[in-house]
């Protein structure tokens, strides 16, 4: 049964998930697309860094630990970074919380077999609370190297590894003090990798040469804790690097770090990666103020709307004039992206940290207890499509590409916690 058929009939077991044709032009996505394909998930939030999958394969609507598992493999250590899927490999960051070592792992995409594990730091991994890890960033890959950022020994360090696991370079961005945790994922743009390191000591956003690790440009950021990943959108005729949090929204020129515009349109601490409708960028945060706000990206300083919802950790998705989100407290919601009008709201259950993914006109959202909810991406009403359980703990957002869903989950046996990388498909 295809999605178009599914609009008039309730699903039973499978759902044909089709390609989403997105009109947005994203600078860094254009760069990644030269070396990746629609069957890849080359970094945080996918090929366009917006949580929208570009797969035309038939995927299951139902799965479990016993059903539709193509393969699964244990993952050593602990991490909340998402799977990075590129070519025939999957990359994950992890930390051994016993000795504080931080590593990158590579798995065979077809079989799940571990190809290599490269220790990036022998000790010094930094985390603060039970909801964070010392390996919460998602690896980015361009086919030549895998890039990762780790908070380590009072610093924020960016590293590049070859696709066979050799350390190519390592660059310290700035001093770093962990407040809650660190999870800003590296962004590939042009010939650079852009990294963010907001923290209480006074952070930075920097662009590094991908080949050498040399700093191309670096700008200072306010001395406040903050967590978003950098994101580039093509808006009003130019690429804009958007950073939310630290009590403002700032647009930088991603080629040199110059400020294009800034506005006091955010709260102090944000986590989500902003999305766009082509005219606005969307800020959301949870401390000290709960908010979701629509900021005009033309430099006018206009805030089109601002509502007091707590959308702190899971990022939003944009589709056809509407924003879809799952609030931290487990409530799915749809807003008109231009006006902020609430179209519908539905309680799902549990607490959410993972960000939703759009596949065709279906949204996949997974809570911290490993329960996944599938629902229709329509502003008309909440339409449930299915619920599935995998593992008993999930903080990492899934990757969806090439006819497969890749989950990073954890299981508990008493006090023993074990992570798994699970490949779901037909």
C-alpha positions as CSV (number, residue, x, y, z in Angstrom):
1,X,0.0,0.0,0.0
2,X,1.4,3.4,-1.0
3,X,1.1,6.7,0.8
4,X,-1.4,7.9,-1.7
5,X,-3.6,4.8,-1.2
6,X,-3.1,5.1,2.5
7,X,-5.0,8.4,2.7
8,X,-8.2,6.5,2.2
9,X,-7.5,3.2,3.9
10,X,-6.1,2.3,7.3
11,X,-2.7,0.6,7.0
12,X,-2.0,-2.9,8.0
13,X,1.7,-3.8,7.8
14,X,3.7,-1.8,5.2
15,X,3.9,1.7,3.9
16,X,5.4,2.8,0.7
17,X,7.4,5.9,1.7
18,X,8.1,8.1,-1.3
19,X,10.5,10.8,-2.2
20,X,9.8,14.3,-0.8
21,X,10.5,17.0,-3.3
22,X,11.7,19.9,-1.2
23,X,11.9,23.4,-2.7
24,X,14.4,24.8,-0.2
25,X,17.9,25.4,-1.4
26,X,20.4,24.8,1.3
27,X,24.0,25.8,0.9
28,X,25.7,23.0,2.7
29,X,23.2,20.4,1.4
30,X,24.2,21.4,-2.1
31,X,27.8,20.7,-1.2
32,X,27.1,17.4,0.4
33,X,25.0,16.2,-2.5
34,X,28.0,16.3,-4.8
35,X,29.5,13.3,-3.0
36,X,26.4,11.7,-1.3
37,X,23.2,10.3,-2.7
38,X,19.6,10.1,-1.6
39,X,20.6,6.7,-0.1
40,X,22.9,8.4,2.4
41,X,22.4,10.1,5.8
42,X,25.7,12.0,5.8
43,X,25.3,13.9,9.1
44,X,23.0,15.4,11.7
45,X,19.4,15.5,10.5
46,X,20.1,14.0,7.1
47,X,21.1,15.2,3.6
48,X,19.5,18.6,4.1
49,X,20.0,18.8,7.9
50,X,16.2,19.3,8.2
51,X,15.0,15.9,9.3
52,X,13.5,15.1,5.9
53,X,14.4,11.7,4.4
54,X,14.8,11.3,0.6
55,X,14.1,7.6,0.1
56,X,11.7,6.1,-2.3
57,X,12.0,2.6,-0.9
58,X,9.2,0.6,0.8
59,X,9.7,0.6,4.6
60,X,7.9,-1.3,7.3
61,X,5.2,0.5,9.3
62,X,5.6,-2.0,12.1
63,X,8.7,-3.3,13.8
64,X,10.0,-4.6,17.1
65,X,13.1,-6.4,18.5
66,X,11.8,-9.5,16.8
67,X,10.3,-8.1,13.6
68,X,11.8,-6.4,10.5
69,X,15.3,-6.4,12.0
70,X,17.8,-6.7,9.1
71,X,20.7,-6.8,11.5
72,X,21.8,-5.5,14.9
73,X,25.1,-5.1,16.6
74,X,26.2,-4.1,20.1
75,X,27.9,-0.7,20.4
76,X,30.5,-0.3,23.1
77,X,30.3,2.7,25.5
78,X,27.7,5.3,25.6
79,X,26.6,8.1,23.2
80,X,23.6,10.0,22.0
81,X,24.9,10.9,18.5
82,X,22.8,9.7,15.6
83,X,24.1,7.2,13.0
84,X,25.9,8.8,10.1
85,X,25.3,6.7,7.0
86,X,27.6,7.2,4.0
87,X,28.4,4.8,1.1
88,X,28.8,1.4,2.5
89,X,29.6,2.4,6.1
90,X,27.9,3.8,9.2
91,X,29.7,6.0,11.7
92,X,29.0,6.5,15.4
93,X,30.7,8.5,18.2
94,X,31.0,6.8,21.6
95,X,32.6,7.3,25.0
96,X,33.8,4.8,27.5
97,X,32.5,6.3,30.8
98,X,35.0,4.2,32.8
99,X,38.2,5.7,31.5
100,X,36.7,8.8,29.7
101,X,38.1,7.7,26.3
102,X,36.2,9.0,23.2
103,X,36.1,7.1,19.9
104,X,34.5,6.9,16.5
105,X,33.3,3.5,15.2
106,X,32.6,2.3,11.7
107,X,30.2,-0.5,10.8
108,X,29.4,-2.3,7.5
109,X,26.2,-0.9,6.2
110,X,25.1,-4.2,4.7
111,X,25.8,-6.5,7.6
112,X,26.4,-4.4,10.7
113,X,29.8,-5.9,11.2
114,X,32.2,-3.5,13.0
115,X,35.0,-2.5,10.7
116,X,37.0,-0.4,13.1
117,X,37.1,1.6,16.3
118,X,39.5,4.6,16.5
119,X,40.2,6.2,19.8
120,X,40.3,9.9,19.3
121,X,41.0,10.8,23.0
122,X,42.5,8.4,25.5
123,X,40.7,10.1,28.4
124,X,39.1,13.3,29.5
125,X,35.6,12.8,28.1
126,X,33.2,15.4,29.7
127,X,29.6,15.0,30.7
128,X,27.4,16.5,33.4
129,X,24.1,14.8,34.0
130,X,22.4,11.5,33.3
131,X,20.7,12.8,30.2
132,X,23.9,13.8,28.5
133,X,27.0,11.9,27.3
134,X,30.6,12.7,26.3
135,X,29.7,11.6,22.8
136,X,26.4,13.3,21.9
137,X,27.5,14.9,18.6
138,X,26.7,13.2,15.3
139,X,29.6,12.4,12.9
140,X,29.6,14.1,9.5
141,X,31.1,12.4,6.4
142,X,31.9,13.6,2.9
143,X,33.2,10.3,1.5
144,X,36.8,11.4,2.2
145,X,36.8,11.8,5.9
146,X,34.6,11.6,9.0
147,X,34.4,14.6,11.2
148,X,33.5,14.8,14.9
149,X,33.6,17.2,17.9
150,X,34.2,16.1,21.5
151,X,34.3,18.0,24.8
152,X,37.5,16.9,26.3
153,X,39.7,17.9,29.2
154,X,38.3,21.4,29.4
155,X,38.4,22.0,25.6
156,X,36.2,21.6,22.6
157,X,38.1,19.6,20.0
158,X,37.3,18.9,16.4
159,X,38.8,15.9,14.7
160,X,38.9,14.3,11.2
161,X,39.4,10.6,10.5
162,X,39.9,8.8,7.2
163,X,37.3,6.4,6.1
164,X,39.6,3.5,7.2
165,X,39.9,5.0,10.7
166,X,43.2,6.9,10.6
167,X,43.4,10.2,12.5
168,X,44.0,12.9,10.0
169,X,44.0,16.1,12.1
170,X,42.8,17.5,15.4
171,X,42.1,21.1,16.2
172,X,41.2,22.8,19.6
173,X,38.4,25.3,19.1
174,X,38.3,26.9,22.5
175,X,38.2,26.3,26.3
176,X,35.0,24.5,27.2
177,X,33.1,24.1,30.5
178,X,30.3,21.6,30.5
179,X,27.0,23.0,32.0
180,X,24.5,20.3,31.0
181,X,26.3,18.5,28.1
182,X,27.6,19.1,24.6
183,X,25.9,17.9,21.4
184,X,26.5,20.4,18.6
185,X,27.3,18.4,15.5
186,X,29.7,19.5,12.8
187,X,28.4,21.0,9.6
188,X,30.0,20.5,6.2
189,X,29.9,23.7,4.1
190,X,32.0,24.3,1.0
191,X,35.6,23.3,1.7
192,X,35.1,23.7,5.4
193,X,33.6,22.0,8.5
194,X,31.8,24.4,10.8
195,X,31.6,23.7,14.5
196,X,30.0,25.5,17.4
197,X,31.2,25.6,21.0
198,X,28.9,27.9,23.1
199,X,29.7,27.6,26.8
200,X,29.9,29.6,30.1
201,X,33.6,30.4,29.5
202,X,32.8,32.3,26.3
203,X,32.5,30.1,23.3
204,X,33.1,30.3,19.5
205,X,31.8,29.3,16.1
206,X,34.6,28.4,13.7
207,X,35.1,27.1,10.2
208,X,38.0,24.7,9.6
209,X,39.6,23.6,6.4
210,X,38.4,20.1,5.8
211,X,41.7,18.9,4.5
212,X,44.0,20.3,7.1
213,X,42.0,21.3,10.2
214,X,43.4,24.9,10.0
215,X,40.9,27.5,11.3
216,X,39.6,29.5,8.3
217,X,37.6,31.9,10.5
218,X,36.5,32.0,14.1
219,X,34.1,34.3,15.9
220,X,33.6,34.7,19.7
221,X,30.2,33.9,21.2
222,X,28.6,35.1,24.5
223,X,29.7,33.4,27.8
224,X,26.5,31.4,28.3
225,X,25.6,27.7,28.1
226,X,24.0,26.8,24.8
227,X,23.7,23.7,22.6
228,X,22.5,24.1,19.0
229,X,24.3,22.7,16.0
230,X,25.2,25.3,13.3
231,X,23.0,25.3,10.2
232,X,23.2,27.0,6.9
233,X,20.1,28.0,4.9
234,X,19.9,29.8,1.6
235,X,17.7,32.8,2.4
236,X,17.0,36.1,0.6
237,X,19.6,35.4,-2.1
238,X,22.5,34.3,0.1
239,X,23.7,31.5,2.4
240,X,23.2,32.3,6.1
241,X,24.7,30.4,9.0
242,X,22.1,30.6,11.7
243,X,22.8,30.2,15.5
244,X,20.1,30.5,18.1
245,X,20.4,30.9,21.9
246,X,22.6,33.1,24.1
247,X,19.5,35.3,24.2
248,X,19.6,36.1,20.4
249,X,19.3,34.8,16.9
250,X,22.4,35.5,14.8
251,X,23.0,35.2,11.0
252,X,26.6,34.8,10.0
253,X,28.2,34.7,6.6
254,X,29.4,31.1,6.4
255,X,32.4,32.1,4.2
256,X,34.0,34.5,6.7
257,X,32.0,34.6,9.9
258,X,30.8,38.2,9.5
259,X,27.5,39.0,11.1
260,X,24.7,39.5,8.6
261,X,22.0,40.4,11.1
262,X,21.1,39.6,14.7
263,X,18.0,39.9,16.8
264,X,17.0,39.4,20.5
265,X,14.6,36.6,19.5
266,X,15.7,33.6,21.5
267,X,16.2,32.5,25.1
268,X,19.5,31.8,26.8
269,X,19.7,28.0,26.3
270,X,18.6,26.4,23.1
271,X,19.2,22.9,21.7
272,X,17.2,22.5,18.5
273,X,18.6,23.0,15.0
274,X,16.5,25.6,13.3
275,X,14.5,24.9,10.2
276,X,13.2,27.4,7.6
277,X,10.2,28.0,5.3
278,X,12.3,30.1,3.0
279,X,11.4,33.4,4.6
280,X,11.7,32.7,8.4
281,X,13.9,30.7,10.7
282,X,12.5,29.2,13.8
283,X,14.0,29.5,17.2
284,X,12.9,27.3,20.1
285,X,14.3,27.0,23.6
286,X,13.6,25.9,27.2
287,X,15.6,28.0,29.7
288,X,14.9,30.3,31.3
289,X,12.0,30.9,28.9
290,X,9.9,28.4,26.9
291,X,9.4,29.7,23.4
292,X,8.9,28.9,19.8
293,X,9.5,32.0,17.5
294,X,9.4,32.8,13.8
295,X,12.2,35.2,12.9
296,X,12.3,37.0,9.5
297,X,15.6,36.1,7.8
298,X,15.7,39.4,5.8
299,X,17.6,41.4,8.5
300,X,14.5,43.4,9.3
301,X,14.4,42.3,12.9
302,X,10.8,41.2,12.6
303,X,9.4,38.5,14.8
304,X,6.3,37.2,13.1
305,X,5.1,35.2,16.1
306,X,6.3,33.9,19.4
307,X,4.5,31.3,21.6
308,X,5.3,29.9,25.0
309,X,5.7,26.2,24.2
310,X,8.5,24.1,25.7
311,X,10.3,22.7,22.6
312,X,13.7,22.5,24.1
313,X,15.5,19.3,22.8
314,X,13.7,17.8,19.8
315,X,14.1,19.8,16.5
316,X,11.1,20.6,14.3
317,X,10.4,19.6,10.8
318,X,8.9,21.9,8.1
319,X,6.7,20.6,5.3
320,X,4.3,22.5,2.9
321,X,3.6,25.6,5.0
322,X,3.5,23.9,8.4
323,X,5.8,23.1,11.3
324,X,5.5,19.7,13.0
325,X,7.1,19.1,16.4
326,X,7.0,16.8,19.4
327,X,7.4,18.8,22.6
328,X,9.7,17.5,25.3
329,X,6.7,16.4,27.4
330,X,5.4,14.0,24.6
331,X,2.9,16.2,22.8
332,X,2.8,16.3,19.0
333,X,1.8,19.6,17.5
334,X,1.3,21.2,14.1
335,X,1.6,25.0,13.6
336,X,1.0,27.2,10.5
337,X,4.5,28.3,9.8
338,X,3.6,31.8,8.7
339,X,1.2,32.7,11.6
340,X,1.9,30.3,14.4
341,X,-1.7,29.2,14.4
342,X,-2.1,25.8,16.2
343,X,-3.7,23.4,13.8
344,X,-3.8,20.4,16.1
345,X,-2.2,19.0,19.2
346,X,-2.1,15.3,20.4
347,X,-0.5,13.7,23.5
348,X,1.7,10.8,22.6
349,X,3.3,9.6,25.8
350,X,6.7,9.6,27.5
351,X,9.5,12.2,27.2
352,X,11.2,13.1,24.0
353,X,14.8,13.9,23.2
354,X,15.2,12.5,19.7
355,X,14.1,14.7,16.8
356,X,11.4,13.5,14.4
357,X,12.0,12.5,10.8
358,X,9.7,13.0,7.9
359,X,9.5,10.2,5.3
360,X,7.0,11.0,2.5
361,X,4.0,12.3,4.3
362,X,4.7,10.3,7.4
363,X,6.4,11.5,10.6
364,X,8.5,9.1,12.8
365,X,9.1,10.3,16.4
366,X,10.7,8.1,19.1
367,X,10.5,8.8,22.8
368,X,13.2,8.2,25.4
369,X,11.6,4.8,26.3
370,X,12.1,3.5,22.8
371,X,8.5,3.8,21.7
372,X,8.1,5.1,18.1
373,X,5.0,6.9,16.9
374,X,4.1,7.3,13.2
375,X,1.6,9.9,12.2
376,X,0.5,11.7,9.1
377,X,2.2,15.0,8.2
378,X,-1.1,16.8,7.6
379,X,-2.4,20.0,9.1
380,X,-6.0,18.8,9.0
381,X,-5.9,16.6,12.1
382,X,-3.7,14.2,14.0
383,X,-3.8,10.9,12.2
384,X,-2.0,8.0,13.9
385,X,-0.4,5.4,11.6
386,X,1.4,3.1,14.1
387,X,3.3,2.5,17.3
388,X,6.4,0.4,17.7
389,X,8.8,-0.6,20.5
390,X,12.6,-1.0,20.1
391,X,15.0,-1.2,23.1
392,X,14.1,0.5,26.3
393,X,16.0,3.8,26.0
394,X,16.5,6.1,23.0
395,X,18.1,9.5,22.9
396,X,19.6,9.5,19.4
397,X,17.5,10.5,16.4
398,X,17.2,7.8,13.8
399,X,18.7,7.9,10.3
400,X,16.4,6.9,7.4
401,X,17.9,6.3,4.0
402,X,18.2,3.7,1.3
403,X,15.1,1.8,2.3
404,X,16.3,1.3,5.9
405,X,15.8,2.9,9.4
406,X,18.9,2.9,11.6
407,X,18.3,3.2,15.3
408,X,20.7,3.7,18.2
409,X,19.0,2.2,21.2
410,X,19.9,0.9,24.6
411,X,18.7,-2.0,26.8
412,X,19.0,-2.4,30.5
413,X,19.5,-5.6,32.5
414,X,19.4,-4.4,36.0
415,X,22.3,-1.9,36.3
416,X,23.9,-3.1,33.1
417,X,23.3,-0.8,30.1
418,X,24.1,-2.0,26.5
419,X,23.7,0.0,23.4
420,X,22.8,-1.5,20.0
421,X,22.8,-0.2,16.4
422,X,19.7,-1.7,14.7
423,X,18.9,-1.8,11.0
424,X,15.1,-1.9,10.3
425,X,13.7,-2.7,6.9
426,X,11.8,-5.2,4.7
